[in-house]
Amino acid sequence: MKEFRITAGFLPLLDSLLLVIAREKGLAIAQGIDLALVRETSWANIRDRVAVGHFDVAHMLGPMPIAANLGLWPIAVPVVAPMALGLGGNAVTVSVKLWQGMLDAGVPAGIEPGPAGAALRKVVAESGRRLRFGVVHPHSGHNYELRYWLASSGTVPGRDVDIVILPPPLMADALLNGTIDGYCVGEPWNSAGVANGAGRIVTVKQKIWAGSPDKVLGASETWADHNPEALAALLRALYAASLWCADPANHAEAAAILGGPAYLDCPSDLLQRGLSGRLELIRGEVARVPGFYEPHAQSATFPWTTHALWFYSQMVRWGDIAHTPDNARRALASYRPDLYRASVAAAGAALPVSDAKVLGPDVFFDAVVFDPVQLDNYISAQSVC
């Protein structure tokens, strides 16, 4: 067996789990990979260190490879996403003060995005105050899903709500000190905001856009082209990690490993909330959220081209890029199911028949259908409110 040395950047988030488990449980070594993991502090650092070649691959926000290929990175470099790193895993948390306002506006118990969005709209209308929400990066699923939820609920980003950028580990403290009114971030940083008494989780990614990716494995196209065997071996190791992480019997160990000082350096019980889907919404209120973070089932690691095109549609909607046939082609080509299929088929993976699918009325909370074949019509129908 050939041996490969691969350096991967990651941020301290629950969905870095597959990379961490591949290393710590010997799954990378079993594929001949000496996997070095480097913790970073921001997505901008991940972006730049991939661009200059410090990292061979990285834990990346789902829209980041698309942004790279559309020329939205400071340093132009083509990037591919040959694998998703699971489904779900993020949530929207608001300050206790804002939550009280939503309660006064009639929000029911639970985390359904429709009622929560309607209550938030009432708070905005009655207070006349412009709210401030944090997201982790402009080209993030968090930004686009938060905007989608707000706009579909009648709250207009840029008019009623300002959206600012903060690294994930700073979100809970920013909420506690009143710098922001809410945020959309991956776990465990929603749970951290609940644990420190700052906030209440009001909805989750799985409710806004069911079965959707949050992070992907990203690599420069040059590195992927020059190291096909190494990349294929890594995909197989990560696929094996997804199987291991999917077993609830392994969750306690996974949380203990991921919570260690080299990785997230946080209490394992916070990580177990996201792994199990048993979330504490506010101190003393617990909810079960099936599929909150899914590492394997539902083809969770498959890089659907449909997901790439939906992210692209939101980039167009919010003015990041103009919609042209060439831009749509670049977005579509950013996700590489061909690389995934060629790599994990040998591991006995059950592969989807197609690289694309229609996201039906049961997928988005507002029941709007996304058919990638009808991309032009979908984009034309979008508005900012």
N, C-alpha and C positions, 0 to 999 in steps of 0.2 A: 504494500500500500504506500502511495506517495504521502509525504508529509507537507503540510502547508502552514504558514504563519499568517494569521489574519488579525488585524487590529480594528476593533469596532468601538465607535463612540456611542454613549448612551446618556440619557438624562434619568435622574432618580424618580422613576415612575413605576407603577405596577406593571405596565405593559412592556417594560424592559425584561420581563420575566423569562421569556424564551431564550434570550441571549445568555442571561445569567445561569439558568438551569442547564443549558447546553454545555457551558463551561464547568459548572460546579458538580454536575452529576456524571461527568465523563463522556457525555454524548458527542461532544466535539472531538475529543481525543479518539473516540471509537471510529470517527470518520477521517482520522489522520490530520486533524486541525489543532494547532496550538493557537487557541483563541485568547487574545489579550483584550480586555475590556477597560475602557477609559471613561470615567465619569466626567461629564461636562456640566456647566452651570446654566446654559441657555441654549435655545434652539439656534440662535444666531451663531454661536460658537460651533455647533454641530455643522451647520451649513458651510461656514467658512473653512473648517478643518477638513471636510470632505473635498471642498473645492481646491484646496492647496495640496491635497494628497497626504495629510497627516493620518487620516482614517481610510482604510480600505472599504469598509462598509459602516453603516450607522443605523441605529434606532432613529427613525425619522417620522415627522408628522406626515399624514397621508397626502396632503396637497403639496408638500415640499418638492418632490421630484418633478411634479407638473410645473410648479413655479420656475424651477431651474431651466426646464426645457422651453419655457415661454420667455426666457430672458429676464426674469424678475429677480435673479440673484445678483449681488454686486459683482461677483466674479463669474463670468460665463463658463459653465461646464455642463455637458449633458449628463443626466442622472437617470438611472433605471430603478424600478421597484419590482423585483422578481418575487416578492412574497409579502403578504400582510402578516402582522404580528398579533393577530387576534381581532375580535370584534368587541365594540362597546368600550367600557372602562372609564368614561368621563361623566361629569354631572354639572349641574348649575347650583351654586350655593349663594344665598343672599344673607345680608346681615340680619341679626335678630330684630333690629329696629324696623328694617324693611319688611321682614316677615310679619311683624305685628301689624304693620299697615296693610299687608295682603290679607291677614286674618280679618281685620276690620272691614276690608272690601269684600269679604264673603268667600275667600278661598276655602274649599273643603279640605279635609285631611287627605294625605296621600301625596303622590308625585306626578299626577297626570298633567302633561304640558298644556292642554287646552284650558282647564280651569285656572291653573297657575298663571298662564299668560293673560287671561281675562282680568284676574285680580290685579296683576302688575299694571296693566293698562289703566285701571281705575285709580290706582295709587298715583301714577304719573299725571293723570288728568286732574285729580283733585289737589295734588300738592303744588303743581306748577314748577316743580324742581327737576332739573335735568340730572338723571342718575349717571353713575359711572360704573361700568363693568370691566373687569379684567379678563383678558385672554392671553395665551402664551406666545402667540406669534401671529402676524397678519395672515400668513399662508398656513393656517391650521384648520383642522376640522372644527375645533372649538369655536373659532371666530365665525366660520360659515354656519355652523349649526345654531349657535347663539343668535346670530342675525336672522336665520330662517325662522326660528321660534318666535323671536320678538316681532318680526315683520308680519308673520302669519297671525299674530295675536293683536295686531294693530298698534304696536309700539315701534316707532321708527328710529333705527340706529342713525346717529348723526343729528337727529332733531330732539328726540326724547331721551336718548341714552348715548353717552360717550363711551367708546370702547378703547381701552388703553392696554398696553403690552407690559406683562410682568413675567418673570421666570416662575415656573410652577411652585418651587418651595417657598416663595415669598407671598403667595396668595393669602394664606390664612392670617398672617401677621398684618397684611395690608387691610384685610377686612376688620380685624380686631381694632386697629387704630383709626379706622374711619376713612382711610385713603380712598377706598372703593366701597360701593354699595353691594357688589356681588361679583361673582366670577364663574367662568366655565373652565374646568381643568380636569386632568386625569387624576385617578386615585394614586396615593392616599391623601391628596391635598384637600379634597372635599371633607373627608373624615377628620383631617387635622383641624379644619375650620369649625367643625362641630365639637371636637374634643377640647379646643381651647375656649369654647363658649361664645365664639364670634358669630356663628351662622347656623342656617338651616338649609339642608338640601331640598330644593323645590321641584326639580325634575332631573332626569338622567338621559343620556344619549340614546339608550335603548328605547326610550319612550318617544323621543323626537324623531329618530331615524333608526328603526329596528334593523338589527343585523348588519350594522355598518362598521367599517374599519376606522381606527383612530390613528394607529401607527403602522408603518411599513418598514421593511428592510430596504435601505437605499444604498446605492453604490454608484460611483462615477461610471459612465458607460465605457470609458477607456479601460478602467480596472476590470470591469466585468468581461469585456472582450478579450483582454490579455490573460485572464485567469479563469477560464471556464470551468476547469476541474475543481479548483479551490471553491468557487462559488457554488457549484453543484453539491460538493461535500458539505458546505455550510448549510445549504437549504435542507439537506437530508438530516443534519444534526438538529436544526431548528424544528423540523417536522417531528422528529422523535421527542423533542422537548415539549411540543404541543400535546402529544399523547400523554406524557408523564404529568403535565400540569393539569390536564383535564380530569384526572382521577381525584375525587374529593379526599381520598385517603392520604394524598400527598400534600394537601393544602397547608397543613401546619408546618411541615418541613419546608415547603416553598416559601412561606411567609418568614420563617426564621432565617433562611438563607438570604432572601432578598432584603430583609430588614437589617442585615449585618452592616458593620461600619464601612466596608468596601463598596457597598451598593447604595441603599437608601438611608441607612443609619437612622432607622425609626422603629418604634414599637411594632412587633409582629402582629399584635391584635388589630392595629389599624389596617394592615395589609389583608388580614383574614376577612375583613368586612367586604372588600371588593372581590376577593376570590370566591367567597361563599354567596355573594349577593345579599347578604343580611346586613343592611345599612342602618346605622343610627342616623336618623334624619335631623334630629336635634336632641340635646341631652334628654334621655328618658323615652324617646319615641323611636321605635325600631320598625323597619319595613323589610319584607322579603322581596327582592327584585330578581326574578329568574332571568338568567342570561345577562346579568349586568356586565360581566367580563367573560367572554368565551374564547378560550385559547385554541380549541380544536373543532368542535362540532359546527355544523352549518358551513362547512368548507371555510372555516375561520381564517386559514392562512392563504387562501387562494386570492391572487391579485386580480379581481374582476375589473375588466375594462369599463364596465358600467359605472363603478365607483369613481374611477378617474374622471369620467365625463361629467358626473354629477358635481364633483369638486370644481371642475372647469366651469360649469354653468354658473356656479356661485361666484367664481372669480370675475366672470363677465358681469353678473348682476350687480356686484358691488364696485365695479369700476377698476379692477386690477388690470384688466386686459380687454381688448376689443375682440368681438367674436368674428372670426374669419375661418374659412375652411382649413387653412394651413394651421392656425392655432388649435383648432379642434383635433386635427391629425396629430399634432405634437403632444397634446394632452393624452389622447388615446394611446399613443405609443410609449408613454411614460411607464405604464404598468405592463409587465412582461410575463403573462401567463405561459408563454412558450418556454421560458427558462424554468419556471416552476414545474411544468409538466415533464420536461426532459429530466429534471433532477429527482423529483420525489416519486415518479412512477415506479422506479426500481425498489422503493421502500414499501411498495404495496398500497400506496395511497389510493383512496377512491376519488377519482378526479371528475369534476363537472364535465358534462358533454360539450358545453359551449363556454366561450370566454366572456360572454355578455348575458344579461338577463333584464327583464322588465321589472322595475320596482313598483309593485302594485299598490292599490289603495290601503292595504293593511301595513305598509312599510313606514310611510310618513304620517305624523300625528294628524295632519290636516287632510289626509286621504288623497292628496294630489299624486297622480301617477307620473313616474319618470320612465319613459321609453327611449333608450339611447338612439334608436332609429329616428325618433322624432325630436332630436336635439334642437333643431332650429326653432320649431314651434314652442318647445318648452322655454327656451331662452326668451323668445318674443313675448310670451305670456307673463314673464316675471316682472315684478315691480319692486320698488324699495319699501312699499307699505301694503 
